[in-house]
Amino acid sequence: MPDKYKRASIYITLPDGTKKQLIFTGKTQKEADAKKAKAKAEYEAGLLVVNANTTLAKWTDEWFETYRRPKMSNENAKQILSMMKRVYVDKIGGMKISSIRLVHVQRCINDLGGSSKSLIDKAYGNIRNLFSKALANGLINSDPTVELEKPTMRQSPGRRALTPEERAIFLEVMPQHKYGVFFGIMYACGLRPQEARALTVFSVDKDVMNITVNSAIDKADKAVKMPKTNAGCRIIPIPDWYRPYLSAVHREALSKRQTYLFQRKNGQYLDKQTYLRAWHSFLNRMDIAAGAQTYRNKIIVHVIDRNLDPYHLRHTYATELAEKEVPIRTAQYLLGHKNISVTAQIYTHVTECMREDARNRIDMCK
């Protein structure tokens, strides 16, 4: 029986250099030829297979799925892909990857001038990797990003300890706020927010008043996991001033048969959105207590530094360890630092401040 379908074909070159025949069929020769023409146009546009004609948009998707997504959590992967599309693809995504030059990429990243170091580093590192992989796959003859320069970054204020005035206001507001005791444990025991959110009723030893840290919420905010390093597992003494607050919360949690020491109404740990919203509310309460000007229940003139975040509480704890001359090795353990160099940076800074304070006191005596 004769074949009732008509055929048309083209040969394409795959990324590894081999040839492949593509065959298209149709009820008429015109239909088969139309399918062939469409495939030929897609191939030449770099849409059918990855080749020198592939657009940056197409290669970004291919690069991301092959080299980035397998190594990341879903949350981080979404952030990276979104950033790449916003910074590069939305601007030069329609260009063939082989036609892109340094100037095109430089203009894209220059638009991030004044952004955070973290964002610029991610935009720089990922576009460098993207073109490096394109070169390794033979899609381009040279990497246009070799001499790519980072734009000027926004200077981060860095983390610091709360001032004596801020500490006093913090302790004043803490008992009055719904989540005050939750933030209090970061200050009292130097916990990371992810560690404080993962605390259970079994984390508290009420007999000797210690906190056992052996878990944390993952970066994707999806699950409780072990700390990133073994150093994160530790037992921390609870200071006297904080014990009454923690005891009350612990008793209430036990009476309600809670799993987590601090949890939402649904019985789950505090998610990132909840605790950040709570911190914003807590900071506003501190601001008002410090004398901020308000108008119609909104703060119009701030007194408290709005850059403060929960990690500043942990930094305050570390600073107080240094001020009280707790041995640096002990501080490293209590803070859960894997490398003592991180602890040493805080201790060195505090020592310098203490030395300046001593200098000022000596000068005042003259």
C-alpha positions in Angstrom: 0.0 0.0 0.0 1.5 3.3 -1.0 2.3 5.8 1.9 -0.5 8.4 1.9 1.6 11.0 3.8 4.0 13.4 2.2 7.4 14.1 3.8 10.0 16.9 4.1 13.2 17.0 6.1 16.1 19.2 7.3 19.4 18.5 9.0 20.4 20.4 12.1 23.6 20.5 14.1 23.4 19.6 17.8 25.5 21.3 20.4 28.0 18.4 20.4 28.6 18.9 16.6 26.7 15.9 15.4 24.1 16.1 12.6 20.5 15.1 13.0 17.7 14.7 10.4 14.3 16.0 11.3 11.4 14.5 9.2 8.1 16.2 8.9 4.9 14.6 7.4 1.6 16.0 6.1 -1.4 14.9 4.2 -0.1 17.2 1.4 3.3 18.2 0.4 2.4 21.8 1.2 1.6 20.8 4.8 4.8 18.9 5.2 6.8 21.8 3.7 5.1 24.3 6.1 6.2 22.2 9.1 9.7 22.1 7.7 9.8 25.8 7.2 8.6 26.5 10.7 11.2 24.1 12.2 13.9 25.7 10.0 12.9 29.2 11.3 12.9 28.0 14.9 16.3 26.4 14.5 17.8 29.6 12.9 16.3 31.6 15.8 17.9 29.3 18.3 14.6 28.1 19.7 14.6 24.5 18.4 17.9 23.5 19.9 20.7 25.3 21.8 23.2 26.7 19.4 25.0 29.9 18.5 21.6 31.4 17.4 20.1 30.8 20.8 18.8 33.9 22.5 19.9 34.9 26.0 16.4 34.2 27.2 16.4 30.7 25.9 19.9 30.0 27.2 19.1 31.4 30.6 16.3 28.9 31.0 18.5 26.1 29.8 21.5 27.1 32.0 19.2 27.5 35.0 17.6 24.1 34.7 20.9 22.4 34.0 23.4 24.1 36.3 21.5 26.0 39.0 18.2 24.5 40.0 19.6 21.1 41.0 21.9 22.7 43.5 19.3 25.0 45.2 16.2 24.9 47.3 13.1 25.8 45.4 12.9 29.2 47.2 16.4 30.2 46.3 16.0 28.9 42.8 13.0 31.1 42.3 14.8 34.1 43.6 17.8 33.6 41.3 15.7 33.1 38.2 13.6 36.1 39.0 16.7 38.2 39.5 18.3 37.1 36.2 15.2 37.9 34.2 14.8 41.3 35.9 18.4 42.3 35.5 19.3 40.8 32.1 16.6 38.9 30.2 14.0 41.7 30.3 16.6 44.0 28.7 18.7 41.9 26.3 16.9 38.5 26.4 16.0 38.7 22.7 19.6 39.0 21.5 21.5 36.0 20.2 23.9 34.9 22.9 26.7 34.9 20.3 26.0 38.6 19.5 26.1 39.8 23.1 29.1 42.0 24.0 30.5 43.3 27.2 28.8 46.7 26.8 25.4 45.1 26.7 25.9 43.2 30.0 27.7 46.1 31.6 24.7 48.4 31.0 22.4 45.9 32.6 24.3 45.5 35.8 25.1 49.2 36.0 21.3 49.7 36.6 21.9 48.0 39.9 24.2 50.9 41.1 23.4 51.8 44.7 21.8 48.4 45.4 23.0 46.1 48.2 26.2 44.1 48.0 24.3 40.9 48.2 22.2 41.6 45.1 25.1 42.9 43.0 27.2 39.9 43.9 24.5 37.5 42.9 23.8 39.4 39.6 27.6 39.4 38.9 28.3 35.9 39.8 25.4 34.3 38.0 25.9 36.1 34.7 29.6 35.2 34.8 28.6 31.6 35.3 26.0 31.7 32.6 28.5 32.8 30.0 31.2 30.5 31.3 28.9 27.6 30.7 27.9 28.9 27.2 31.6 29.0 26.3 32.2 25.5 27.7 29.3 24.3 25.5 30.7 25.9 22.4 27.9 28.3 22.0 30.2 31.3 22.0 33.8 31.8 21.0 34.7 34.1 23.9 33.2 35.2 27.2 32.0 38.8 27.0 31.8 39.0 30.8 35.5 38.5 31.6 36.0 42.2 32.2 32.6 42.9 33.6 32.8 45.4 36.5 30.5 45.7 39.5 28.7 49.0 40.0 28.9 51.0 43.2 27.2 49.2 46.0 25.1 50.6 48.8 27.2 50.7 52.0 25.7 48.4 54.6 25.5 49.9 58.1 26.6 46.5 59.4 25.3 45.0 62.6 26.0 46.5 66.0 25.1 46.1 69.6 22.2 48.0 71.0 23.2 51.2 72.8 22.6 51.3 76.6 19.6 53.5 75.9 18.2 51.1 73.3 18.8 48.2 75.7 16.8 49.9 78.4 13.9 50.6 76.1 14.0 47.1 74.8 13.7 45.7 78.3 10.9 48.1 79.1 8.8 47.2 76.0 9.5 43.4 76.1 7.0 42.4 78.8 4.3 44.6 77.2 4.4 43.1 73.7 2.8 39.9 72.5 6.1 38.6 71.1 8.3 40.4 73.6 9.5 37.2 75.3 10.2 35.6 71.9 12.6 38.5 71.0 13.8 38.5 74.6 15.3 35.0 74.2 17.5 36.2 71.2 18.9 38.9 73.5 19.1 36.8 76.6 20.7 33.7 74.9 22.1 35.0 71.7 19.9 32.9 69.5 19.6 33.2 65.7 15.9 33.9 64.7 15.8 30.5 62.9 16.9 28.8 66.2 14.4 30.7 68.4 11.5 29.9 66.1 12.4 26.2 66.2 12.5 25.9 70.1 10.1 23.4 71.6 8.9 22.9 75.1 11.5 20.2 75.4 14.3 22.7 74.7 13.9 24.2 78.1 15.5 22.5 81.1 13.5 24.1 83.9 15.6 22.5 86.7 18.9 24.0 85.8 17.4 26.7 83.5 19.3 26.0 80.3 18.2 26.2 76.7 19.2 23.3 74.4 19.7 24.4 70.7 19.6 21.5 68.3 17.4 22.6 65.4 16.6 25.6 63.2 14.1 26.6 60.5 15.5 26.1 57.0 16.1 29.1 54.7 13.1 28.2 52.6 10.9 28.5 55.8 9.5 25.1 55.1 10.9 22.7 57.7 12.8 22.3 60.9 16.2 20.9 60.4 19.5 20.4 62.2 21.8 23.5 62.5 24.0 24.2 59.5 27.1 23.0 61.4 27.7 20.9 64.5 28.8 24.1 66.3 25.1 25.2 66.1 24.2 22.5 68.6 24.8 23.8 72.1 23.4 24.3 75.6 23.0 27.9 76.8 22.5 29.1 80.3 19.4 31.4 80.8 20.4 34.6 82.6 18.5 35.4 85.9 16.7 38.5 84.6 15.0 36.5 81.8 14.0 33.4 83.8 10.6 34.6 85.1 9.5 35.5 81.6 10.6 32.2 80.1 9.2 30.2 83.0 5.7 31.8 82.4 5.8 31.1 78.7 7.0 27.5 79.3 4.2 26.8 81.8 1.6 28.1 79.5 3.0 26.1 76.5 2.9 22.9 78.6 -0.7 23.6 79.8 -1.8 24.0 76.2 0.2 20.9 75.2 2.1 22.9 72.6 5.0 21.5 70.7 6.8 24.8 69.9 7.6 27.2 72.7 6.5 30.1 70.5 3.9 29.2 67.9 1.0 30.3 65.8 -2.7 29.5 66.5 -2.5 26.6 64.1 0.2 24.9 66.2 3.0 25.5 63.8 6.3 27.4 64.5 6.4 31.1 63.7 6.9 31.5 60.0 9.2 34.2 58.6 6.4 36.5 57.7 4.8 36.4 61.2 8.1 37.0 63.1 9.1 39.9 60.8 5.7 41.5 61.1 6.0 41.0 64.9 9.5 42.6 64.9 8.1 45.6 62.9 5.4 46.0 65.6 7.9 45.6 68.4 10.2 48.2 66.9 7.4 50.7 66.6 6.6 50.1 70.2 10.2 50.8 71.1 10.1 53.9 68.9 7.1 55.3 70.7 8.5 54.5 74.1 11.6 56.4 73.1 9.6 59.5 72.3 8.8 59.2 68.6 6.3 61.7 67.2 3.1 60.2 66.0 0.1 61.5 63.9 -3.1 59.5 63.6 -1.4 56.4 65.0 1.5 56.6 62.6 5.1 57.5 63.5 6.2 60.6 61.6 9.5 61.3 63.4 11.5 58.3 64.4 13.8 58.1 67.4 14.9 54.4 67.2 17.2 53.3 64.4 14.9 51.6 61.8 17.8 49.5 60.6 17.6 47.4 63.8 16.6 43.8 63.2 16.5 40.6 65.4 20.1 39.8 64.6 21.2 43.0 66.4 19.9 41.3 69.6 22.3 38.4 69.0 25.1 40.9 68.4 24.2 42.6 71.6 24.5 39.3 73.5 27.9 38.7 71.9 29.1 42.2 72.8 28.0 41.7 76.4 30.0 38.4 76.6 33.1 40.4 75.6 32.4 43.3 77.9 32.0 40.8 80.8 35.3 39.2 79.8 33.9 35.8 79.1 36.7 33.7 77.4 36.5 33.9 73.7 36.4 30.1 73.3 33.4 30.0 75.6 31.8 32.8 73.6 32.4 30.9 70.4 30.5 27.9 71.8 27.6 29.9 73.2 27.2 31.7 69.9 27.4 28.6 67.8 30.2 29.9 65.6 32.0 27.3 63.6 35.1 29.6 63.1 36.5 31.5 66.1 37.5 34.3 63.7 33.9 35.4 63.6 33.8 35.6 67.4 37.2 37.3 67.4 35.9 40.2 65.1 33.2 41.0 67.7 35.7 40.7 70.6 38.3 42.9 68.8 35.7 45.6 68.1 34.5 45.6 71.7 38.1 45.7 73.0 38.8 48.8 70.9 35.6 50.5 72.2 36.6 49.7 75.8 40.1 51.0 75.2 38.7 54.3 73.8 36.3 54.5 76.7 39.3 54.1 79.1 41.1 56.8 77.2 38.2 59.2 77.6 37.9 58.5 81.3 41.6 59.1 81.8 41.4 62.4 79.9 38.5 63.5 82.0 40.6 63.0 85.2 43.3 65.4 84.0 
